Amino acid sequence: KGIVSIAKWTNGVVGSYVDVGNCPKFEIEPTEKSLEHFASRSAVREQDAEIVIESGYNVSFTLDEISVENMRMFLKATLSGTRILYANQNINQYYAIKFVSDNPTGKNATWEFFKLKITPQGAFSLISEEFTVLNFSGKGMSDRTNHAESPFFTTTFASTTTTTTTTSA
């Protein structure tokens, strides 16, 4: 459980983070590609090394609050006034995402993803018997200029085990 906030990333500058509402699913998948090396000094080829040549990550998340801003991101739209969206007019926008976990037990953490290309994932149902959701995927990009030590994302664990408290009478 936790709070997801998203900000526009423009020319290396992160704008203001906006809480995107309820996010029932948020996943991260580190990625890498490697090059295998094989020794060819005997009758049977033997792998003797594997070198990582690409590194990155992907995220996927679902939002179930259909706000103008969430729809703008899903439709890659520009906003005219406060409620008219022009679809597919904002196709080169990058984003930063912050996820602050709120687990009932165990350590909590703040995940900061510095630069992502976010795209809609799947269809948006205009008619449905279920809750309507917006599914997104994001491909992490390197932001070495602003984050030389960790150009993709950081995870900072909280010093406490929970971030919410409940009191009873």
C-alpha angles and dihedrals in degrees: 000000000000150000124292119203125181131198132185114253111211125172092336094312122114114214127210116310115241124201104238095201129238113007110185093181133034121163135174126201119189110213136199141167122208139191117227120217122205129195112228099189096109139042092269119054110237127199108231103167145016118200123197109231100171133032132181145114144241130212131198126192143167127219122195099185107091101206126159090253094049091048090047089056093044094049093039084233139160118231122236111197111326103311115022117094124196105204125225093011097110101051100141100054120130124201142200120218130202121193119188111190124217106190120176091228135017131026122331124211144192114231116199116192106192106198129007139165103223121201134178112260114208133338129320108226113225091185120036144143089218134064108286114241138186113224119202138182125196134196114212117232128198117257098185092152093065099025109034095163095052112009098183110040145321133221118207116190118217120239091231130061097234136024099205128061129203124201127192132197 
